């Protein structure tokens, strides 16, 4: 299975999790030059920028390890571009979801609320 297909499985699992948890999915794969956000969701009055890392069960690096400073900067940049399209500035946060798959099935979803902030731009 290709990494994009594995990523799609993980993103769908996280969207399902978010919807079941009362979130509204605003956008998926929001892309601007210089950044991308996997999922933009809203719950109550907070907009959540969600980075999804999907890994096979036996992956050498964890999804958590893949959220480098450079990756965070790209996500923050894309979030700023998204927010600039709105007529108001909502409360925001950056969440991370790590999905473990095995044989094309989701084994585990770990969801980190407020996993990082924009203080290290």
C-alpha positions in Angstrom: 0.0 0.0 0.0 1.3 3.4 -0.9 2.0 6.1 1.7 -0.7 8.4 0.3 -3.3 5.6 0.6 -2.1 4.9 4.2 -2.4 8.7 4.9 -5.9 8.8 3.5 -7.0 5.9 5.8 -5.6 7.8 8.8 -7.2 11.2 7.8 -10.6 9.5 7.4 -10.3 7.8 10.7 -9.5 11.1 12.4 -12.4 12.9 10.6 -14.7 10.1 11.8 -13.3 10.5 15.4 -13.7 14.3 15.3 -17.3 14.1 14.0 -18.2 11.6 16.7 -16.7 13.9 19.2 -18.8 16.9 18.2 -16.6 18.7 15.7 -17.6 20.1 12.3 -15.1 19.4 9.5 -14.5 22.7 7.7 -11.8 21.7 5.3 -9.5 18.8 4.4 -6.1 19.1 2.8 -6.0 22.9 2.9 -2.9 23.8 0.8 -1.2 27.0 0.1 2.3 27.6 -1.3 4.5 26.9 1.7 2.2 24.9 3.9 -0.6 22.4 4.2 -3.1 21.4 6.9 -4.7 18.0 6.9 -7.9 18.8 8.6 -9.5 22.1 9.8 -12.3 21.5 12.2 -14.4 23.5 14.6 -15.9 22.7 17.9 -18.0 25.4 19.6 -16.1 28.6 19.0 -12.6 27.1 18.5 -11.0 26.3 15.1 -8.6 23.4 15.2 -5.8 22.8 12.8 -5.2 19.1 12.8 -2.0 17.4 11.6 -2.5 13.7 11.0 0.5 11.3 11.0 -0.4 7.8 10.0 2.2 5.0 10.5 2.3 1.3 9.9 2.5 -0.7 13.1 6.2 -1.5 12.6 7.3 2.0 11.4 10.8 3.1 12.3 9.8 6.5 13.5 6.7 7.5 15.4 4.1 10.0 14.2 4.9 12.2 17.1 8.6 12.3 16.0 7.5 13.5 12.6 6.1 16.8 13.9 9.4 18.7 13.6 9.9 22.4 14.1 10.0 22.9 10.3 6.7 21.0 9.9 5.1 23.1 12.6 6.2 26.3 10.9 4.6 25.1 7.6 1.3 24.3 9.4 1.3 27.6 11.3 1.9 29.5 8.0 -1.0 27.7 6.3 -3.2 28.4 9.3 -2.4 32.1 9.1 -3.4 32.0 5.4 -6.6 30.3 6.2 -7.4 32.7 9.0 -6.8 35.6 6.7 -9.8 34.5 4.6 -12.2 34.9 7.5 -14.0 38.1 8.5 -13.3 37.5 12.2 -10.5 35.9 14.2 -11.7 32.8 16.1 -10.0 31.0 19.0 -7.6 28.5 17.4 -5.4 25.6 18.4 -3.0 23.1 16.8 -3.8 19.5 17.4 -2.0 16.3 16.3 -3.5 12.9 15.6 -1.3 9.9 15.3 -2.9 6.9 13.6 -1.5 3.4 13.6 -2.6 1.0 10.8 -2.0 -2.7 10.1 -3.2 -4.6 7.1 -5.2 -1.5 5.9 -7.1 -1.3 9.2 -6.9 1.4 11.8 -5.5 -0.1 15.0 -5.2 3.0 17.2 -5.8 6.8 17.1 -4.0 9.0 19.5 -5.3 12.6 19.6 -3.3 15.4 21.1 -5.2 18.6 21.9 -3.1 21.8 21.7 -0.1 19.7 20.7 1.9 22.9 19.9 1.4 26.6 19.5 2.8 29.3 17.3 5.3 30.6 19.8 8.3 29.1 18.0 7.8 30.6 14.5 
